[in-house]
């Protein structure tokens, strides 16, 4: 049994450098790797290409990296909650590639499975397909999209064991599973880390073969972008 446990987020992020491409799990602020993001801010590496469903908010998530101008390119599907992102994009400080959310997921899954590319009907006839190869399947046009190539994938799970097996909880089971194994190195942070054998095999969402490093995270805020509740009465 190969044990993947490291003692801290600092150890988990050994080898990260400027000019690398990173994947970040999460949907909005749900299930984002908070500890890994905070450490990347602390390391002050720059010129990063970041692949994530969204870009966080101004003072949390990937918004913290944007504040420090550490991101040069953002590849994502939704960025509407971040004013600093908007400012950098409109000023030309930030390169942005917006792609359909399903295409983002499938390009992650293609990388995870070792496929070089996929065909998808999403985006055909729009700006998304500009300059890309298209092909007809069963009377419908499809766009060729390449699998992502990333140096590190940072994911967050509810529970994991020292062999890297992961269980996600609730809506944190979003982009996290399909980013596991989709980069050269996958770093998983978990709320609870247990010895091998304590997890029910039937409950494991991602096997440890897709994870290279795992550590127990700390002080999770678990924010949401906007909280809307019904008024009393």
N, C-alpha and C positions, 0 to 999 in steps of 0.2 A: 504494500500500500504506500503510495507516494503522498506524503502530507504536504499540504499547501499553506498551512498557517504561518503568518508572519506576526511579529509582536506589535506593530504599530503602523499607522498610515504612512509614516516616514519610510519605513522599510518596504511597504507595499508599493511605493512610488519610486523605488530605486530605478534609475535608468531613464526617467522622463527628461526630455530636453526641449529647448526652443525649436521651433519649426516642425514639430511633430503633428500628427493627426490623431485626435482623440474622439472616442465615442462616449456618450453619456446617457445612461438609462434614465427613465422617468417620463412622466407625462404631465406637463405643467410643472408643478412643484411636487407632485406625488411620486414618491419612490426615487428621488434623485440621490446620487451619492454625495451627500453633504460633506462628509469628512474628506473625501478625495478632492473635491472642489476647493475647500478651504486650504488644503495643503498646497495645491497648485497655485493659489493666490500667494501663499507665503513664499513659495519657491521663486516667484517672479519671473518664470520663464515666459517667453513672448513668441510672437509670430505663429500662433497656434491655429490649426484648422480644427473646428469642433463640429461634430455630427451629433445632433440631438433633436428630439421632436420640437423643442422650443428653446428660447434663449433666457429663461428665467425671468425674474423681475429686477428692478433697478438695484435693490440692495440684498438680493438673495439668489441662490443658484448660480447659473452661468452669468448672471448680471454682475456678480462680484469680479469675474474675470474681465468683463467688458469695462467696468469702472477703471481698471488698471491698464486698459488698452493692451491686454495680453492676447486677444483673439484677432487674427488677421482675416479669417474667413469663417463664416457660419453657414452650415448646411442644415436646414431645418424645414419644418412645415408650417409652424405658427409662431409668430413673434409679436403678437399684438399687445402684450402686457409690459413691454419694456421701453420706456421713453429714451433711455440712453442708446439702446440698440437702434431705434428710429433715427436719432440724431446722427450717429456714426454712419449709418447706411446712407442717409440723404446727403451727408457731407462728403461721401466718398472715402471715409476713413476705414470702412469695413466692407469687405467683399461678401456678398450674400448670394447663396443659391437656395431658392425656395422650390421645394418639390412636393408633389402630392403625398399625403401621409401614408397611404398604402404602399406607394412606391418606395418611400423611405424604409418602411418595415421590410419589404421584400428584398431590397438591396442589402439590408443587414442580414436577412436570412440566407441570401445567396452566399455572402461571405462566410457565414457560419457553416454552411453545408459544403463549401469549397467549389461552388459554381461561379464561373467568371462573369456571367451576365444573365439577365432575364428579359423576356418580352412582356410588356404590359400595355393594355389599351388606354390606360390613364394618361392624359396629356396630349393624345394625338390631335393634331390640328390646332394646337395652341403654342404659346411661347415655350412651353416646357419641351416640346419636341424639336425645337429649332436646331438644325445642324446635326440631328441624330438619325441613325439608321431606322427605317420603318419597314415593316413586313406584314403581309396579309395572312391571317390564319382564320379559316372557316368564314370567309367573307367579311372579316373585321380587321381593321388596321391596328397594328401594335408597334410600340416604340421600344427600341433596344436600350436597356439601362444596365450599366456596369455595376458589379458588386463593389461595395466600398473596400478600400484598403486603408486600414488604420493601424497605428503603432500600439495603442492601448485602448481597451474598453473598460470603462468604470461603471460598475453596476452596484445596486443596493438591494439586498434581500432581507427578509424578516429573520430567517434562521438558516444557519449553515453548519456543516461539520468541518473538521480539520482536513478532510480530503477534498473539500471544495463543493460538495453536494449542496444544493440550494433549494429553499422553499420560500416562495413569495407570498405576500399577504394582501388581500383586497386589491385595490386599484394600483398598487405598486407592481402588479404583474402586468406591465404594459410593454414598454420597449426594452425593459431589462432582460427578459429571457432571450429575445432574438439578437441581442448584442453580445451575449456570452459566447465566446469562441469565434467572434467575428473580427477580432483583431489579433495581432501577434501575441499580445499578452492581455489577459482579462483579469482585472482586479475586482474582487467582490468584497464589499463591506456589509456586515450583518449586525443586526441588533442583538442576536444571541448566537454564540458560537459553542458548539458541543463536540464531544469526542466522536470519532467514527463509530457507527453502530447504534447511536441513539436516535437517529432519524428513521421513521418508518419508510422503507423503500418505496411504498405505494404513494407516498405523499410528496416525494421529491419531484420538483419541476425541472431542474437542470442538473444533470450528473456532473460530477467533479472533473470529468475529462475536458470540459469546456472552460475550466477555471485554472489559472496558474497561481494566483495568490489570493488569500482570504484573511481578513482581520476583523476583529470586533470593533465596531464604530462607537462613538460617544456623543452624547448631548444632541440628539436629534430634535430639531425644532418642528419638523413636519408641517410646514406652512402650506396654506392654500392661497391662490391668487386673489380670489374674491369670495367672501362668505355671504350668502344670501339666505335669509331665514324669513319665515312667514310671521307677520305681525300678530301679536296676541289679540284674540277676540275677532 
